[in-house]
Amino acid sequence: MSGDKKNINKIQEVQLSGRVVMKKLSEGSKSERNAVMLQTKNKAYVLRKMGGNPFKDASLEMLAGKSITATGILNRNLFLAKEIREDI
């Protein structure tokens, strides 16, 4: 049995709220890119939709500058959103 399988039961859905921003990541490296981020009160997370394109997602880019509440899985600095709702 692999040690990685122990972490499967630890994955939990969380709900985060914040502002969607575009930010340049890995500046000056081969991995440099503009990323869609969710800036919460405490930290910024790379924002992706579950099953979405990890490199470019126009539907997420359209949310830049808007406040959202999203439900999904948090893994270090990556937030994989299952459901996104724009705050009014």
N, C-alpha and C positions, 0 to 999 in steps of 0.2 A: 504494500500500500504506500503510495507516494505521500510525502509530507505536505504537498500542495493541496491535497484533497481535504485536509483539515480546515482550510480557510473557507470552503464552500458554505458551510453553515453560518459563517460570520457575516456574509453579505446581507445587508439590510437596506431597505429603501429609506431614503431621507427626503425631507422637503426643505428646500433652500429658497430664500428670497433675496433679490438684489437687482443691480443694474447690469444690463448687457453692454459690454464695451469691446472694442477691437484693440488688440495690443500686439506689438511686435515681440515675438519670442525668439530666443536663441540668436540674438542679434550678432552679426559678424561671423556666424558659422554656416556650414553647408545646410543646416537645418533651419535657418532663419525663415520665418513666415509670419504672416498676420493671422492671429487666432481670435476666435470669438471666445470671450471670457465672461464669466458671471462674477461680478464684484459684489461680495456680500459685505456686511459690516466689518467682518474680521479678516477676510481672506479672498483672494481671487482664484477662481478655478477655470480651467479650460472647459468650455461647454460644448458638448456634442449630443446629438440625438442618438438613442439606441438604434442601431441598424443603419444610421445615416452615414454619409460620406465623411471620413475623418479629415479630409484635406480642405474641402470647400462645400459649405452648405448655405445656399442663398437664403433659405427660409430663416436660418439663425442670424445671418448677417443683417436681414431686414429688421431684426429686433434691437440692433445697436442703438443705444441711448434710451432704451425703454426699461421700465421696471417690470420684473416678472417674478412669479412663484413657480417653481418646478419641483417635480417629484422624480426621483431616480436613484442611481447608485453612485456613491462617492468612493473614489479610489485614489488616494493621495491628492494630487492636484487636478484630477480629471473628474468631471461630473457628467455621467451619462444619463441624460434626461429621458424619461419615459413619457412624461406629460408636462407640457409648458402652458402656463396661463399668463397672459399679459395683465398686469395690475392697472386698475383704473383710478 
